[in-house]
Amino acid sequence: MTEPKRAERWMRPVEIAAAGLLVVMMVTVLANVFFRYVLSKPLIWGDEVASISFIWMAMLGATLAVDRHEHMKLTVFLPLLPERLARVVEVAGQVLVCVLLLRLLPVAVEYAYEESYVTSPALGLPMSWRASALPAGIGLMAALSLLSVLRTREWRIIAGTVVLAGALIALLWFARPTLLSIGNWNLPIWLGLLVAVLLCGGVPIAFCFALGTLAYLTFASHAPIFVMMGRIDEGMSSLILLSVPVFVLLGCILDATGMGKAIVNFLASLLGHVKAGMSYVLLGSMFLVSGISGSKVSDMATVAPALFPEMRRRGHSPSEMTALLATGAAMADTVPPSIVLIVLGSVAGVSIAGLFTSGFAIAMVLLVVLAVLARWKARKEDMSGVTRVTPALILKAGVIAAPALVLPFMIRSLVGGGVATATEVSAIAVVYAFLIGVVLYGGIPLHKLGTMLVETAAMSGAILLILGAASAMAWALTQSGFARDLMGFVTGLPGGWVVFMLASIVIFLVLGCVLEGLPAIVLLAPIMFPIARGLGIHDIHYAMVIVTAMNIGLMAPPIGIGFYIACKIANVPADQVMRRIWPYLAALLIGLLAIAAVPWFSTALL
């Protein structure tokens, strides 16, 4: 784990605060578990402490992500522009982010003040203690963004952007009555075209959504901006989402302790001697490791270094291995504890226990289609010099991997069996992984522990800010009547649920390419799930279809963000992998169509 570059020395106290809040949140959740299940006396104030810690950690984490340049964005289009034009677009995007944050700051202050009139039921504290995280985080992000813009020293671009933006804002304000008169035609302008242009310009996804929503509410609706702040708060602070940073931390522990490598070594000892054996090991490792970390990036970074050298020796090309790695990550994202499934359950009101149970079966379907293709491709694999591992070595590898192998099944059984919530299980899993890592896998150096907590806070803040901004945008779409109109249109189409399912697959394939998984789900799940229910589609079945479609889109070149992450981890040029990945994507699409056509795959284990 490399030490990330920190842009501002004065952000060190923020890092310490964010890491400390993450620890407080973890301790509170664990205390809740102990008092509820051991002493049968739940802590009535536990959820409130966890909620306050969570929103502050999220906002400070989002600030750290700005400081470390870790907010998710689309990076495909800027490099295609001439160098000077790309620089103009990049700096202009940074200026627009500053405008957004400075506009939202007084709204956030007002929101926190209004929350002071509400008192928390258990602790009796004004809710402004919690809501003050929003102006604090937005203020820090604004300061960092301003410093970043000023340090570019591109004074002509900065001045030109400010003047042009001011002129456009004035023009649009005078044109507001006309814009209001065209009704829902404003949606494709502000929430479609503007957001798409900002995305292509390299503006981070969270700020694209927020800018589009702010522009829509300002120029094309009567709703106050104040409501947007409430939606952002609600979207990023639901108690169900507490498990997101905890599972991110679990992925960091997995990397630091080598637990994932132990699983890979065990599978290699079992299957490495057969044709396509290393491909099976790669897919099986992605399946099992995903069940521990919940993070595609962590999964790929764990598996690739352990397997690629031996696969290369057997004649696998680096581009072929990377293609299998990327599609294996797409396959594994329904394996619990998938962060995508947790978020989906939160925003669509679907049982997370049901999603976790079904996710295993769906991943198995995709695993089979990828394994069949891998076996066909390995028909000419060079097996000379490959020997079967002795039973004694297999047993030794199994004993070493056993404590790590317990984790994915523990997570699935505890959540799926209704024994504990996803948040509680995530905290238990972190403690288990930490203790096992210390006792059996060499432990974690203290200096790395602090780094892991800061990285977890930054990554979680970036994720949660996207969820908050996407929630505000989804609310704008819903309030405009778009959801009602879409439902009327879809239900009037011939073909019923079949046509709707095919349309959903196409929509989430495309959105998975452009937006990454989480924002696509938060935007459309509240709209699409009621339509699916109206057509008689089971919630879990529909969830598995759209999550799978979205994951395939995420790994589909030339736009899919996950595709480029896989290429970066494997250190293979993207253009080489692009030529090899299409058969694997086709196999995943075949699996997806089977999942969509046969609800039994999704519901058999429920």
DORO-663881 format. One record per residue (C-alpha): residue number from 0; x, y, z. Coordinates in nm, 3 decimals. Each point is the difference from the previous one (the first is absolute). Layout:
N
{NUM,{X,Y,Z}}
...
END
This chain:
606
{0,{0.000,0.000,0.000}}
{1,{0.166,0.323,-0.115}}
{2,{-0.015,0.321,0.193}}
{3,{-0.224,0.239,-0.201}}
{4,{0.115,0.350,-0.080}}
{5,{-0.161,0.260,0.219}}
{6,{-0.056,0.340,-0.161}}
{7,{-0.036,0.205,0.319}}
{8,{0.200,-0.041,0.320}}
{9,{-0.270,0.177,0.198}}
{10,{-0.240,-0.286,-0.084}}
{11,{0.176,-0.230,0.246}}
{12,{-0.244,0.086,0.286}}
{13,{-0.288,-0.078,-0.236}}
{14,{0.154,-0.339,-0.075}}
{15,{0.035,-0.074,0.373}}
{16,{-0.358,0.113,0.066}}
{17,{-0.141,-0.211,-0.286}}
{18,{0.195,-0.308,0.112}}
{19,{-0.108,0.055,0.362}}
{20,{-0.366,0.035,-0.100}}
{21,{0.024,-0.326,-0.196}}
{22,{0.133,-0.172,0.313}}
{23,{-0.277,0.154,0.215}}
{24,{-0.260,-0.121,-0.251}}
{25,{0.149,-0.350,0.001}}
{26,{0.017,-0.019,0.380}}
{27,{-0.360,0.121,0.030}}
{28,{-0.128,-0.260,-0.246}}
{29,{0.192,-0.276,0.182}}
{30,{-0.132,0.122,0.335}}
{31,{-0.352,-0.015,-0.144}}
{32,{0.061,-0.358,-0.108}}
{33,{0.136,-0.099,0.343}}
{34,{-0.277,0.161,0.200}}
{35,{-0.276,-0.124,-0.232}}
{36,{0.106,-0.360,-0.052}}
{37,{0.201,-0.078,0.314}}
{38,{-0.168,0.208,0.271}}
{39,{-0.342,0.034,-0.171}}
{40,{0.006,0.371,0.091}}
{41,{0.037,0.205,-0.321}}
{42,{0.168,0.340,0.028}}
{43,{-0.280,0.245,-0.071}}
{44,{0.249,0.276,-0.076}}
{45,{0.231,-0.216,-0.213}}
{46,{-0.161,0.075,-0.336}}
{47,{0.012,0.375,0.066}}
{48,{0.371,-0.003,0.086}}
{49,{0.070,-0.214,-0.306}}
{50,{-0.209,0.231,-0.220}}
{51,{0.180,0.316,0.120}}
{52,{0.342,-0.163,-0.042}}
{53,{-0.100,-0.133,-0.343}}
{54,{-0.107,0.329,-0.160}}
{55,{0.305,0.182,0.136}}
{56,{0.230,-0.278,-0.120}}
{57,{-0.169,0.008,-0.342}}
{58,{0.037,0.376,-0.046}}
{59,{0.358,0.009,0.129}}
{60,{0.076,-0.304,-0.217}}
{61,{-0.142,0.179,-0.305}}
{62,{0.230,0.292,0.087}}
{63,{0.297,-0.236,0.017}}
{64,{-0.098,-0.141,-0.339}}
{65,{0.015,0.357,-0.142}}
{66,{0.340,0.051,0.163}}
{67,{0.132,-0.331,-0.138}}
{68,{-0.169,0.036,-0.343}}
{69,{-0.189,-0.325,0.054}}
{70,{-0.356,0.096,-0.098}}
{71,{-0.129,-0.225,-0.277}}
{72,{-0.017,0.155,-0.345}}
{73,{-0.012,-0.095,-0.366}}
{74,{0.351,0.026,-0.145}}
{75,{-0.057,-0.133,-0.351}}
{76,{-0.080,0.315,-0.197}}
{77,{0.245,0.265,0.123}}
{78,{0.308,-0.178,-0.142}}
{79,{-0.169,-0.002,-0.342}}
{80,{0.002,0.382,-0.016}}
{81,{0.297,0.214,-0.110}}
{82,{0.227,0.063,0.297}}
{83,{-0.082,0.370,0.043}}
{84,{-0.375,-0.051,-0.041}}
{85,{0.010,-0.285,0.251}}
{86,{0.172,0.233,0.248}}
{87,{-0.266,0.268,-0.055}}
{88,{-0.280,-0.253,0.058}}
{89,{0.170,-0.142,0.310}}
{90,{0.054,0.338,0.170}}
{91,{-0.348,0.120,-0.098}}
{92,{-0.146,-0.311,0.165}}
{93,{0.193,0.075,0.320}}
{94,{-0.135,0.355,-0.001}}
{95,{-0.357,-0.127,-0.038}}
{96,{0.052,-0.234,0.298}}
{97,{0.108,0.304,0.204}}
{98,{-0.313,0.189,-0.111}}
{99,{-0.216,-0.297,0.102}}
{100,{0.155,-0.035,0.346}}
{101,{-0.010,0.373,0.073}}
{102,{-0.368,0.010,-0.101}}
{103,{-0.087,-0.299,0.217}}
{104,{0.196,0.118,0.306}}
{105,{-0.254,0.259,0.128}}
{106,{-0.281,-0.248,-0.070}}
{107,{0.181,-0.261,0.208}}
{108,{0.046,0.251,0.284}}
{109,{-0.372,0.081,-0.011}}
{110,{-0.084,-0.372,-0.003}}
{111,{0.215,-0.065,0.308}}
{112,{-0.162,0.298,0.178}}
{113,{-0.351,-0.127,-0.076}}
{114,{0.095,-0.343,0.134}}
{115,{0.082,0.162,0.336}}
{116,{-0.374,0.020,0.068}}
{117,{-0.021,-0.382,-0.008}}
{118,{0.127,-0.206,0.295}}
{119,{0.125,-0.356,-0.018}}
{120,{-0.231,-0.233,0.198}}
{121,{0.262,-0.200,0.194}}
{122,{0.286,0.245,0.064}}
{123,{-0.211,0.315,0.008}}
{124,{0.250,0.185,-0.220}}
{125,{-0.095,0.258,-0.261}}
{126,{0.021,-0.163,-0.342}}
{127,{0.224,0.286,-0.109}}
{128,{0.286,-0.196,0.164}}
{129,{-0.048,-0.252,-0.279}}
{130,{-0.103,0.232,-0.283}}
{131,{0.297,0.233,0.054}}
{132,{0.209,-0.262,-0.177}}
{133,{-0.149,0.121,-0.330}}
{134,{0.117,0.366,0.014}}
{135,{0.332,-0.110,0.155}}
{136,{0.069,-0.247,-0.280}}
{137,{-0.124,0.228,-0.279}}
{138,{0.203,0.290,0.140}}
{139,{0.320,-0.206,0.013}}
{140,{-0.061,-0.136,-0.351}}
{141,{-0.058,0.354,-0.126}}
{142,{0.327,0.119,0.156}}
{143,{0.196,-0.291,-0.149}}
{144,{-0.160,0.048,-0.341}}
{145,{0.078,0.373,-0.001}}
{146,{0.363,-0.069,0.092}}
{147,{0.023,-0.260,-0.275}}
{148,{-0.138,0.244,-0.257}}
{149,{0.230,0.284,0.107}}
{150,{0.304,-0.227,-0.012}}
{151,{-0.061,-0.074,-0.368}}
{152,{0.097,0.365,-0.067}}
{153,{-0.217,-0.017,-0.311}}
{154,{-0.130,0.350,0.064}}
{155,{-0.147,0.052,-0.348}}
{156,{-0.193,-0.328,0.013}}
{157,{-0.120,0.072,0.354}}
{158,{-0.111,0.354,-0.082}}
{159,{-0.163,-0.109,-0.325}}
{160,{-0.191,-0.281,0.172}}
{161,{-0.122,0.231,0.279}}
{162,{-0.112,0.269,-0.246}}
{163,{-0.167,-0.249,-0.233}}
{164,{-0.170,-0.185,0.287}}
{165,{-0.123,0.331,0.148}}
{166,{-0.140,0.111,-0.335}}
{167,{-0.175,-0.334,-0.055}}
{168,{-0.149,0.003,0.351}}
{169,{-0.135,0.354,-0.054}}
{170,{-0.141,-0.095,-0.341}}
{171,{-0.164,-0.315,0.132}}
{172,{-0.146,0.187,0.296}}
{173,{-0.171,0.246,-0.234}}
{174,{-0.113,-0.292,-0.216}}
{175,{-0.140,-0.186,0.302}}
{176,{-0.368,0.066,-0.080}}
{177,{0.052,-0.149,-0.346}}
{178,{0.183,-0.300,0.140}}
{179,{-0.275,-0.060,0.254}}
{180,{-0.258,0.007,-0.278}}
{181,{0.157,-0.295,-0.188}}
{182,{-0.054,-0.232,0.298}}
{183,{0.171,-0.339,-0.010}}
{184,{0.202,0.085,-0.310}}
{185,{0.233,0.152,0.256}}
{186,{0.095,-0.349,0.118}}
{187,{0.203,-0.100,-0.307}}
{188,{0.162,0.346,0.001}}
{189,{0.118,0.019,0.361}}
{190,{0.000,-0.358,0.128}}
{191,{0.097,-0.150,-0.334}}
{192,{0.205,0.225,-0.227}}
{193,{0.167,0.216,0.266}}
{194,{0.097,-0.299,0.215}}
{195,{0.131,-0.187,-0.306}}
{196,{0.213,0.298,-0.109}}
{197,{0.144,0.035,0.351}}
{198,{0.076,-0.372,0.015}}
{199,{0.182,0.013,-0.333}}
{200,{0.191,0.303,0.129}}
{201,{0.148,-0.205,0.283}}
{202,{-0.200,0.157,0.284}}
{203,{-0.037,-0.254,0.286}}
{204,{-0.327,-0.191,-0.018}}
{205,{-0.138,0.128,0.333}}
{206,{0.050,0.364,-0.104}}
{207,{-0.150,-0.068,-0.346}}
{208,{-0.321,-0.121,0.162}}
{209,{-0.005,0.287,0.248}}
{210,{0.063,0.264,-0.270}}
{211,{-0.275,-0.143,-0.222}}
{212,{-0.248,-0.012,0.288}}
{213,{0.092,0.351,0.119}}
{214,{-0.045,0.143,-0.350}}
{215,{-0.334,-0.178,-0.044}}
{216,{-0.139,0.117,0.334}}
{217,{0.128,0.356,-0.055}}
{218,{-0.117,0.063,-0.355}}
{219,{-0.273,-0.253,-0.074}}
{220,{-0.198,-0.065,0.318}}
{221,{-0.163,0.172,0.295}}
{222,{0.163,-0.233,0.257}}
{223,{0.243,0.170,0.241}}
{224,{0.370,-0.099,0.002}}
{225,{-0.048,-0.073,0.370}}
{226,{-0.183,-0.321,-0.095}}
{227,{0.303,-0.117,-0.195}}
{228,{0.212,0.014,0.316}}
{229,{-0.252,-0.216,0.184}}
{230,{0.012,-0.258,-0.282}}
{231,{0.379,-0.006,0.006}}
{232,{-0.006,-0.054,0.377}}
{233,{-0.255,-0.279,-0.024}}
{234,{0.174,-0.168,-0.294}}
{235,{0.339,-0.029,0.166}}
{236,{-0.089,-0.063,0.364}}
{237,{-0.251,-0.285,0.009}}
{238,{0.092,-0.238,0.282}}
{239,{-0.004,-0.290,-0.247}}
{240,{0.299,0.163,-0.172}}
{241,{0.208,-0.023,0.318}}
{242,{0.127,-0.332,-0.132}}
{243,{0.157,0.165,-0.307}}
{244,{0.309,0.147,0.174}}
{245,{0.031,-0.308,0.219}}
{246,{0.014,-0.235,-0.300}}
{247,{0.247,0.238,-0.168}}
{248,{0.217,-0.033,0.312}}
{249,{-0.041,-0.377,-0.019}}
{250,{0.144,0.009,-0.352}}
{251,{0.301,0.197,0.126}}
{252,{0.060,-0.258,0.274}}
{253,{-0.026,-0.277,-0.258}}
{254,{0.274,0.166,-0.207}}
{255,{0.225,0.077,0.297}}
{256,{-0.011,-0.344,0.163}}
{257,{0.026,-0.219,-0.309}}
{258,{-0.321,-0.190,0.075}}
{259,{-0.106,0.027,-0.362}}
{260,{0.332,-0.141,-0.118}}
{261,{-0.049,-0.300,0.229}}
{262,{-0.330,-0.078,-0.174}}
{263,{0.164,0.036,-0.342}}
{264,{0.283,-0.236,0.096}}
{265,{-0.244,-0.263,0.127}}
{266,{-0.206,0.003,-0.320}}
{267,{0.318,-0.015,-0.208}}
{268,{0.112,-0.311,0.189}}
{269,{-0.336,-0.165,-0.074}}
{270,{-0.052,0.092,-0.365}}
{271,{0.333,0.120,-0.135}}
{272,{0.090,-0.332,-0.167}}
{273,{-0.301,-0.024,-0.236}}
{274,{-0.053,0.172,-0.335}}
{275,{-0.140,0.350,0.053}}
{276,{0.076,-0.065,0.365}}
{277,{0.153,0.342,0.062}}
{278,{-0.299,0.166,-0.168}}
{279,{-0.226,-0.196,0.234}}
{280,{0.216,0.110,0.292}}
{281,{-0.025,0.364,-0.109}}
{282,{-0.379,-0.016,-0.030}}
{283,{-0.038,-0.195,0.325}}
{284,{0.231,0.241,0.181}}
{285,{-0.200,0.299,-0.124}}
{286,{-0.316,-0.174,0.120}}
{287,{0.131,-0.074,0.349}}
{288,{0.210,0.312,0.055}}
{289,{-0.291,0.219,-0.110}}
{290,{-0.200,-0.165,0.274}}
{291,{0.244,0.146,0.252}}
{292,{0.090,0.345,-0.125}}
{293,{-0.307,0.130,-0.184}}
{294,{0.231,0.203,-0.226}}
{295,{0.083,-0.081,-0.364}}
{296,{0.323,0.198,0.014}}
{297,{0.117,-0.186,0.310}}
{298,{-0.097,-0.334,-0.157}}
{299,{0.196,0.059,-0.320}}
{300,{0.302,0.142,0.184}}
{301,{0.011,-0.311,0.220}}
{302,{-0.045,-0.265,-0.270}}
{303,{0.201,0.134,-0.297}}
{304,{0.351,0.007,0.155}}
{305,{-0.044,-0.346,0.147}}
{306,{-0.112,-0.175,-0.319}}
{307,{0.126,0.188,-0.305}}
{308,{0.364,-0.123,0.008}}
{309,{-0.101,-0.369,-0.012}}
{310,{-0.273,0.067,-0.259}}
{311,{0.255,0.178,-0.218}}
{312,{0.237,-0.296,0.029}}
{313,{-0.277,-0.230,-0.127}}
{314,{-0.046,0.205,-0.314}}
{315,{-0.280,0.237,0.101}}
{316,{0.050,0.342,-0.157}}
{317,{-0.009,0.298,0.238}}
{318,{-0.292,0.152,-0.190}}
{319,{-0.199,-0.326,0.024}}
{320,{0.067,-0.024,0.375}}
{321,{-0.106,0.360,0.053}}
{322,{-0.322,-0.055,-0.196}}
{323,{-0.082,-0.299,0.222}}
{324,{0.090,0.203,0.311}}
{325,{-0.235,0.286,-0.098}}
{326,{-0.295,-0.223,-0.086}}
{327,{0.064,-0.210,0.310}}
{328,{-0.033,0.317,0.208}}
{329,{-0.330,0.076,-0.174}}
{330,{-0.117,-0.353,0.076}}
{331,{0.095,0.025,0.367}}
{332,{-0.176,0.324,0.085}}
{333,{-0.320,-0.175,0.108}}
{334,{0.192,-0.207,0.258}}
{335,{-0.061,0.132,0.354}}
{336,{0.113,0.234,0.142}}
{337,{-0.055,0.197,-0.320}}
{338,{-0.019,0.372,0.074}}
{339,{-0.220,0.037,-0.308}}
{340,{-0.257,-0.241,0.149}}
{341,{0.003,0.186,0.332}}
{342,{-0.065,0.333,-0.172}}
{343,{-0.269,-0.154,-0.222}}
{344,{-0.179,-0.143,0.302}}
{345,{0.015,0.342,0.165}}
{346,{-0.137,0.211,-0.286}}
{347,{-0.252,-0.250,-0.144}}
{348,{-0.133,-0.142,0.327}}
{349,{0.105,-0.355,-0.089}}
{350,{0.106,-0.256,0.262}}
{351,{0.380,0.001,0.027}}
{352,{-0.016,-0.352,0.145}}
{353,{-0.190,-0.110,-0.312}}
{354,{0.249,0.176,-0.228}}
{355,{0.294,-0.165,0.176}}
{356,{-0.160,-0.345,-0.025}}
{357,{-0.088,0.036,-0.368}}
{358,{0.334,0.161,-0.088}}
{359,{0.190,-0.324,0.061}}
{360,{-0.219,-0.194,-0.246}}
{361,{0.020,0.270,-0.268}}
{362,{0.379,0.018,0.027}}
{363,{0.011,-0.379,-0.041}}
{364,{-0.194,0.024,-0.328}}
{365,{0.248,0.256,-0.134}}
{366,{0.293,-0.200,0.137}}
{367,{-0.112,-0.304,-0.199}}
{368,{-0.031,0.185,-0.334}}
{369,{0.342,0.163,0.045}}
{370,{0.159,-0.332,0.104}}
{371,{-0.142,-0.175,-0.310}}
{372,{0.146,0.270,-0.226}}
{373,{0.335,-0.011,0.185}}
{374,{0.018,-0.379,-0.047}}
{375,{-0.064,0.032,-0.372}}
{376,{0.267,0.269,-0.033}}
{377,{0.250,-0.215,0.194}}
{378,{-0.024,-0.297,-0.235}}
{379,{0.355,0.072,-0.125}}
{380,{0.145,0.094,0.339}}
{381,{0.357,-0.110,0.063}}
{382,{-0.012,-0.244,0.294}}
{383,{0.359,-0.124,-0.030}}
{384,{0.175,0.002,0.332}}
{385,{-0.324,0.044,0.194}}
{386,{-0.024,-0.248,0.288}}
{387,{-0.280,-0.086,0.236}}
{388,{0.049,0.140,0.350}}
{389,{0.035,-0.268,0.266}}
{390,{-0.291,-0.058,0.239}}
{391,{0.219,0.113,0.289}}
{392,{0.063,0.339,-0.162}}
{393,{-0.369,0.036,-0.089}}
{394,{-0.088,-0.072,0.364}}
{395,{0.256,0.253,0.120}}
{396,{-0.132,0.269,-0.236}}
{397,{-0.357,-0.082,0.107}}
{398,{0.086,0.034,0.370}}
{399,{0.165,0.339,-0.065}}
{400,{-0.295,0.121,-0.210}}
{401,{-0.277,-0.142,0.221}}
{402,{-0.039,0.302,0.233}}
{403,{-0.024,0.229,-0.303}}
{404,{-0.242,-0.234,-0.181}}
{405,{-0.236,0.016,0.297}}
{406,{-0.063,0.372,-0.051}}
{407,{-0.217,0.010,-0.317}}
{408,{-0.221,-0.282,0.125}}
{409,{-0.026,0.159,0.344}}
{410,{-0.110,0.331,-0.153}}
{411,{-0.255,-0.165,-0.225}}
{412,{-0.146,-0.230,0.268}}
{413,{-0.030,0.264,0.272}}
{414,{-0.167,0.257,-0.227}}
{415,{-0.199,-0.248,-0.209}}
{416,{-0.120,-0.183,0.310}}
{417,{-0.121,0.321,0.161}}
{418,{0.233,-0.048,0.295}}
{419,{0.148,0.349,-0.032}}
{420,{-0.023,0.302,-0.229}}
{421,{0.253,0.069,-0.276}}
{422,{0.149,0.280,0.212}}
{423,{0.042,-0.222,0.303}}
{424,{0.146,-0.283,-0.205}}
{425,{0.246,0.237,-0.169}}
{426,{0.131,0.112,0.340}}
{427,{0.027,-0.360,0.123}}
{428,{0.181,-0.096,-0.321}}
{429,{0.254,0.281,0.042}}
{430,{0.080,-0.109,0.358}}
{431,{0.026,-0.364,-0.109}}
{432,{0.226,0.084,-0.297}}
{433,{0.217,0.229,0.212}}
{434,{0.048,-0.257,0.276}}
{435,{0.061,-0.287,-0.243}}
{436,{0.238,0.221,-0.196}}
{437,{0.197,0.083,0.314}}
{438,{0.013,-0.357,0.131}}
{439,{0.043,-0.203,-0.320}}
{440,{0.101,0.225,-0.288}}
{441,{0.272,0.221,0.138}}
{442,{-0.209,0.291,0.127}}
{443,{-0.015,0.362,-0.114}}
{444,{0.274,0.252,0.087}}
{445,{-0.130,0.289,0.208}}
{446,{0.107,0.261,-0.255}}
{447,{-0.207,-0.183,-0.263}}
{448,{-0.303,-0.016,0.226}}
{449,{-0.034,0.380,0.006}}
{450,{0.048,0.016,-0.377}}
{451,{-0.272,-0.262,-0.049}}
{452,{-0.248,0.195,0.212}}
{453,{0.069,0.321,-0.195}}
{454,{-0.028,-0.180,-0.335}}
{455,{-0.328,-0.157,0.110}}
{456,{-0.140,0.338,0.104}}
{457,{0.104,0.163,-0.329}}
{458,{-0.137,-0.279,-0.220}}
{459,{-0.322,-0.021,0.202}}
{460,{-0.045,0.378,-0.011}}
{461,{0.037,-0.001,-0.379}}
{462,{-0.257,-0.281,-0.032}}
{463,{-0.247,0.155,0.243}}
{464,{0.021,0.346,-0.159}}
{465,{-0.096,-0.157,-0.333}}
{466,{-0.295,-0.166,0.171}}
{467,{-0.109,0.329,0.156}}
{468,{0.024,0.195,-0.327}}
{469,{-0.170,-0.280,-0.194}}
{470,{-0.281,-0.008,0.258}}
{471,{-0.059,0.372,-0.053}}
{472,{-0.008,-0.051,-0.376}}
{473,{-0.232,-0.301,0.032}}
{474,{-0.235,0.209,0.217}}
{475,{-0.007,0.271,-0.268}}
{476,{-0.086,-0.261,-0.263}}
{477,{-0.275,-0.146,0.216}}
{478,{-0.154,0.334,0.097}}
{479,{-0.011,0.112,-0.361}}
{480,{-0.242,-0.281,-0.081}}
{481,{0.257,-0.180,-0.214}}
{482,{-0.045,-0.325,0.194}}
{483,{-0.377,0.011,-0.050}}
{484,{0.036,0.073,-0.372}}
{485,{0.260,-0.274,-0.043}}
{486,{-0.224,-0.251,0.177}}
{487,{-0.289,0.091,-0.228}}
{488,{0.219,-0.034,-0.308}}
{489,{0.152,-0.334,0.098}}
{490,{-0.323,-0.162,0.111}}
{491,{-0.151,0.100,-0.335}}
{492,{0.268,-0.181,-0.201}}
{493,{-0.085,-0.333,-0.162}}
{494,{0.182,-0.299,0.141}}
{495,{-0.058,0.074,0.368}}
{496,{0.274,-0.095,0.243}}
{497,{0.225,-0.151,-0.268}}
{498,{0.038,0.330,-0.187}}
{499,{0.047,0.187,0.330}}
{500,{0.270,-0.243,0.108}}
{501,{0.185,0.034,-0.332}}
{502,{-0.028,0.380,0.020}}
{503,{0.134,-0.009,0.357}}
{504,{0.298,-0.210,-0.112}}
{505,{0.089,0.251,-0.272}}
{506,{-0.044,0.300,0.235}}
{507,{0.221,-0.145,0.275}}
{508,{0.260,-0.127,-0.248}}
{509,{0.038,0.355,-0.131}}
{510,{-0.011,0.165,0.345}}
{511,{0.247,-0.255,0.133}}
{512,{0.244,0.110,-0.271}}
{513,{-0.035,0.369,0.074}}
{514,{-0.079,0.044,0.367}}
{515,{0.139,-0.299,0.189}}
{516,{-0.244,-0.207,0.201}}
{517,{-0.107,0.192,0.305}}
{518,{-0.122,0.327,-0.156}}
{519,{-0.194,-0.187,-0.269}}
{520,{-0.183,-0.200,0.266}}
{521,{-0.079,0.299,0.222}}
{522,{-0.129,0.196,-0.299}}
{523,{-0.227,-0.261,-0.154}}
{524,{-0.084,-0.262,0.263}}
{525,{-0.273,0.211,0.168}}
{526,{-0.156,0.050,-0.344}}
{527,{0.043,-0.343,-0.157}}
{528,{-0.088,-0.230,0.290}}
{529,{-0.362,0.119,0.037}}
{530,{-0.047,-0.060,-0.374}}
{531,{0.150,-0.349,0.029}}
{532,{-0.231,-0.080,0.292}}
{533,{-0.298,0.126,-0.199}}
{534,{0.091,-0.245,-0.278}}
{535,{0.025,-0.289,0.246}}
{536,{0.381,-0.033,0.003}}
{537,{0.146,-0.120,0.329}}
{538,{0.216,0.265,0.171}}
{539,{0.296,-0.234,0.046}}
{540,{-0.020,-0.127,-0.358}}
{541,{-0.004,0.355,-0.138}}
{542,{0.283,0.106,0.231}}
{543,{0.224,-0.283,-0.119}}
{544,{-0.066,0.084,-0.366}}
{545,{0.079,0.371,0.029}}
{546,{0.306,-0.050,0.222}}
{547,{0.141,-0.257,-0.242}}
{548,{-0.070,0.225,-0.300}}
{549,{0.163,0.293,0.174}}
{550,{0.311,-0.202,0.086}}
{551,{0.037,-0.116,-0.360}}
{552,{-0.027,0.362,-0.115}}
{553,{0.261,0.101,0.256}}
{554,{0.252,-0.234,-0.162}}
{555,{-0.096,0.076,-0.361}}
{556,{0.245,0.206,-0.208}}
{557,{0.049,0.262,-0.122}}
{558,{-0.173,0.187,0.285}}
{559,{-0.040,-0.239,0.294}}
{560,{0.195,0.130,0.299}}
{561,{0.060,-0.346,0.147}}
{562,{0.162,-0.115,-0.324}}
{563,{0.272,0.264,0.033}}
{564,{0.049,-0.080,0.370}}
{565,{0.062,-0.365,-0.091}}
{566,{0.250,0.102,-0.269}}
{567,{0.180,0.225,0.246}}
{568,{0.022,-0.272,0.269}}
{569,{0.130,-0.253,-0.256}}
{570,{0.230,0.262,-0.158}}
{571,{-0.116,-0.095,-0.352}}
{572,{-0.087,0.260,-0.270}}
{573,{-0.376,0.044,-0.034}}
{574,{0.002,-0.028,-0.380}}
{575,{0.148,-0.351,0.024}}
{576,{-0.258,-0.116,0.254}}
{577,{-0.283,0.157,-0.199}}
{578,{0.053,-0.248,-0.283}}
{579,{-0.017,-0.301,0.234}}
{580,{-0.283,0.090,0.238}}
{581,{-0.295,-0.026,-0.238}}
{582,{-0.047,-0.381,0.017}}
{583,{-0.004,0.020,0.381}}
{584,{-0.252,0.285,-0.006}}
{585,{-0.212,-0.204,-0.243}}
{586,{0.008,-0.293,0.246}}
{587,{-0.114,0.231,0.280}}
{588,{-0.283,0.130,-0.222}}
{589,{-0.114,-0.358,-0.064}}
{590,{-0.001,-0.057,0.374}}
{591,{-0.189,0.326,0.053}}
{592,{-0.271,-0.096,-0.251}}
{593,{-0.036,-0.337,0.174}}
{594,{-0.037,0.174,0.338}}
{595,{-0.259,0.240,-0.143}}
{596,{-0.201,-0.274,-0.172}}
{597,{0.004,-0.248,0.292}}
{598,{-0.108,0.162,0.331}}
{599,{0.078,-0.329,0.178}}
{600,{0.374,0.079,-0.007}}
{601,{-0.067,0.308,0.214}}
{602,{-0.274,-0.129,0.229}}
{603,{0.072,-0.371,0.052}}
{604,{0.199,0.050,0.322}}
{605,{-0.232,0.259,0.159}}
END
